Amino acid sequence: GLVIAGITVVVAQLSWRGWVNGARALMRGEVLFSPLPSGPTASPELAPLANELRNRMRDLEDEFRRSQGVHSEWNAERLRALLNTHISGDQVIVVSNREPYIHERTADGVVVKRPASGLVTAVEPVMRACSGTWIAHGSGSADRDVVDANDRLQVPPGHDDYWLRRIWLTPEEEQGYYYGFANEGMWPLCHVAHVRPVFRESDWEAYKAVNQRFADAVVAEARSEDPLVLVQDYHFALLPAMVREKLPQATILTFWHIPWPNPESFGICPWRKEILEGMLGSTILGFHTRYHCKNFIETVDRYLEARIEHEHSTIAFREKETLVESYPISIEWPDEDAMRSWPSVQACRLRVTERLGLPADVCLAVGVDRFDYTKGILERLNAVERLLEKWPQWIGRFVFVQVAAPTRSALEEYRSFQERIERVTARINERFSRPGYQPVHLLAAHHEPDAVNELFRAADMCVVTSLHDGMNLVSKEFVAARDDLQGVLILSRFAGAARELAEALIVNPYHVEETADALHRAASMPPAEQRERMASLRSTVRESNVFRWAGRMLLDAGRWRLRARIEARVRRHQVE
């Protein structure tokens, strides 16, 4: 009996020491980031504890992420501080098709323009805060005249906050990669916009070649083996995997600025597998909404052999893990100095009414878009027509001003769409015009930000009727412009912004009657109700600004970089 008792004590002691040593290993992270060892030295009783600790660590990370950005305001200074603390010394490289500044030749010499682009509106303030290099297609007629021998220049003009590296494309490459595959194929495919996607083999070859050229530029610009690369939008679905092949330690954040369709719709693409594999070269893949994240994960599940962890929105493919997360994009909130420099609302209204010849008591609605079939401009015009039919008292007083910057005019779909809008505008004006009164003003030209801001401040309402939109920043820009707490936002339920801006009048743009009713309600809304709604909208947009959007992504990037470095150290210790 004593012998048996002694043996029992010894076994218990050894087991306890083994358990304690294993627990210490857990605390050091030696089995949190890699599987428990197998064989006679393994401690199977530690497996449940390891899994529990691993899951708890992820839960804590998720809680930390959710806590960021809601208790204090995000701004450029906070973003710079984040970069210094979480990504100190790491190089930031942005890749996009559209450049933030375009140099054009004119009769008066070379002028600098900022393109009408939601992407540029969102990303440019981030680059001013972080510095780094922005790689983009050089599309301006004078772009080559102002770069150095390495096709680079510092921007913004007069401030030189970061580098712009321009990539040159031949007309054939631009036609195949940009107008062809990206905008005749991927754009209608992802927007489910009732326009049939067109996929040509020659466009696909051009798309692959241009993606490779931009990827090579990223590698050339990288000063280390692990830069932070921010890939922007559907023009570069293949680039993440191409960069990953040359820079396996890089942290690649891909943000998809347009919607992601359901798996059945995406299955139309003949190269769906290659597109998905390219995107899964990303460390982090961002969309505007959880709905688009869900669609992407389900698409991967349908067409690729990958391990998906739905609880934490991660996809493991070819021994690399990708986090799929929602990051609602936004705008740079204007600071106090900028708002003080604006002309008063009364001054803006006077300028606009005089310039357009509008009546003094006008009820002014504005829309600001590119000439694109996804923006719901036709549906908007139909609603204006119905408003004037249903409530004839608005004839002579209600005016709708549509700013529509021409875009992609090389494509037949876009030319036909613009012609159709012009015909409908002419029809409405023919029906309802009176001496000194024209109900619809179509301004088919690019407007600089100051001109757009003047329109927003002059307007009684802003109308956003996108048929399908990733976010839509026009709605947020209108809110930011209204420091007088007046004005009404009418917003499509199919825009990502509708999930944040609940105090807008949310409409189904396909329902003409509903949108016309919203126009009437906005035109009749008491100032007190306008004030309450606009105050709430402004609070939302101010808190959820572009720096918070970037900060959340960069926080996640910093966390993943730290995890990768810990894993590498743990593996080195295990080998030793």
C-alpha positions, 0 to 999 in steps of 0.5 A: 500500500505504501509503495502504491501511495508513493508511486501515486504521489510521484506521478501526481507531482510529475503531472503537476510539473508538466501542467505548470510548465505547459501553462507557462508556455501558454502564457508565453504564447508558445501554443497560442500561435502554433499547434500543441506539439504531438508525441510522448511529450505532448500535454493533451490536457492543455489543449482545451485551455490553449483553445480557450485562451486563444479564443479569449485573446481574439475576443479581447482584440475584437473588443479593443477594436470596437472601443477605438474611435468612439470616445475621442475625436479622430483627426490628423494629429491622432492619426499621426500619433497612431502611426508613431506608436503602432506603425513607427518607422513603417513605410506607407504606400498607396496604390490607386488608378486615379491620382490625387492631382492632375496636371493639365496644359491650358492656354494659360499654362499648366494648371493643377486639378483635383479629380471628382473622386470619392476615393481621392476625397477619402484617401488624400487627407490620410496621406497628408497625415502619414506621408509616404508614396502614392502610386497612380496612373498619370493621366493629365496632359502635362503630367510628364512635364512635372515629374523627376527622372523617376516619374515622381513629384511631391504633393500637394502643391506648395506643401509637399507632404508626400510623394506621387509616383506616376505610372504611364499607360498606352491608350491600348492598355488604358482601353483594355484595363480601365475602360474594358475589364474594370468598367465594362466588366467589374463595375456593373458586375459589382453594382448589379446595376441592370447593365450587362457586364462585358468580359473580353479576353483582350481586356483581361490580358491588359488588366493582368499586365497593368496590375503587374506593372503597378505591383512592380512599382510597389516593389521598386518603391519599397524601402524595406521587406515589410512596407504597409501597402494600401491598395484601393479599389476594383482596378487592382484585384490581382495586385495584392497576390502579386505584391505578396509574391515579391514581398511576403512580409508586407502588410497589404490592406485592400479596400474595395470601394464599391459593393460586392455582389452575391456569389451567384452574380459574381459567378458571371465573371469568367475569371472569378477564381483568379480575382478571388485568389488575387484579393486573398493576397491581402492581409486585411480586406476591407468593405464598406458594410458587413453585408458586403463582407458577408457576400465576399466570404460566401463567394470565396466559400462557393468558388475556392478551397479555403478555410473560413472562420466566420466568427472572426471573419478570417479566410485562410488560403494557401497558408496565409490568413486574410481578415475581412472587415467592414470600414465605413469610409467617410470625409475629412471633417472641416476644421474651425478655420475652414468653416470660418472662411466659408461665405455665409449661407445667405451669401451662397444662396444669393450667388447661386440664385443670381448665377442661375436666374432663380426666383428669390423664394426658390425651394432649391434641391441639389444633386452632385454626381458623376454621370453614372448609371448607378447614381440614380439620376434618372430616377431622381428626375422622374421623382421631380417630375412626379412632385410637380404633377402631384403638388402643382403649387411647387411649379414656379418655386421648386428648382432642382439643380443637378451637377453631373461631371462627365465620366468614362465618355469613351464607353457607349453605355455612359454616352447613351446614359448622358444623352437620355438624362439630357432628353428627360431634363428637356422634357420636364422643362418643356412641361413645367417651365414658365416665364422666368422659371425653369424647374431643372438645371443640368450642369454637365461639368466638373465643379471644384470643391468650393463651388460644390460647397457653395451649392450645398450651403445654398440648397434646401435639400440634397438628393442622393438616389444611388441605385447601389453604392458602396458608401456615397460621400456626397451625402456626408459632404452635404452634412459637413457643409451645413453648419447652420443646422438647416437643410434636409438630406434625402438618401437612397436605402441602397447607399452604404451611408444609409446605415449610418445616416438614419436621420436622413429621409431614407427612400427607395429610388425605384419607387417614384411616388415615395421619392416624390413624397420625400421631396415634398416632405423635405420642402415642407419640413419645419426649421426646428425638425431640420435642426434636430435632424442635421445636428444628429447627422453632423455628430455622426459624420464628425465622429465617423470621419475619414481619419477614424476610417483610416485609423481603424484599418491601421490599428488592425494592420499594426495588430496583425504586424505585431502578431506576425512578429510574435509568431516568428519569434515563437517559431525561432525559439521552438527551433532553437 
